[in-house]
Amino acid sequence: MTSRGNAIVTDVSVSTLPHAPLWALEIWSNPNAVATRFAAAAGFALPKMGASSGGDALRLIRYEPTVWLVEGDTTALPSILENDGALTAIGGGVTRVLLSGEGWRRLLMEGGVFDAENPAFAVGSSATTIIDHVNIRLHVLSENTCLAYVPLSYTQGIIHFWQEAAKALD
C-alpha cells in the first residue's frame, strides 16, 4: 500500500463476479477409460492435479485426485462419464471472487496456509487451501489475476477480510 496525499493506493482489488453455472465432475471408477472418452469428445485431456485445461466453451480445473471443477457447456459430460462418475451442479453454493493486481499473491498469504508466492503457482494452476478457517479453491488466470471459489455462506466474511487485509499490505 502506498499513501499519496489523502488517498490510499493498493495494488490489489477484490471483486465478486456474476453468478455462473459451476459443476463438480467426479470419477470413481475406470479413470483411464473416462479420460480416453473425454479427450476424444472434448479435444483436450483431463487436467492433471493442480492444473486446468480447456477454453471459454468448457474449462476443467482439477483440485482433488478424482474431482474437477467445471465451467461452461457440460451437455456432453454425462455420456462421457457413463456409470463411472457423476456431474453435480454446485454453482448455487459458490461465489466467484476475482483478486486482481500485483498484490493478489501477497493478499492470499494473509490468514492462509498456502504459499501463493511460490513461482510454481503459475497461470493455469489450481489449489485448494484454508484461508481464515474456510476452504477456498484458487485458479490462477494470469500474472495479475486469481479466481477464488468461496462458499456462498462465507462470501461476505472473506471479502471483508480481504478488503481489510489489502489496506495493510506493504
RAHU-V994436 format. One line per field, one symbol per residue. ss: DSSP state (h for helix, s for strand, l for the rest). phi: phi as a letter, one per 20 degrees, with the letter a starting at -180 (. if undefined). A space follows every 10 residues. Layout:
BEGIN
ss = ???
phi = ???
END
This chain:
BEGIN
ss = lsssllsssl llssssllll llssssslll hhhhhhhhhh hhllllllll sssslllsss ssssllssss ssllllhhhh hlllsssssl hhhsssssss lllhhhhhhl lsllllllll llllssssss sllsssssss ssllssssss shhhhhhhhh hhhhhhhlll
phi = .cecmedddd dbccbeefgb gbcdddddbl gfffffffgf eenbegffgm bcbobffbcd cedcgcccec cofdgefgff fldeabccfc gfdcdededc ofefffffff mdcdefefgf edgnfcbdbd clmcfcdccf ebgdbceddd ggfdgfffff gffffffeff
END
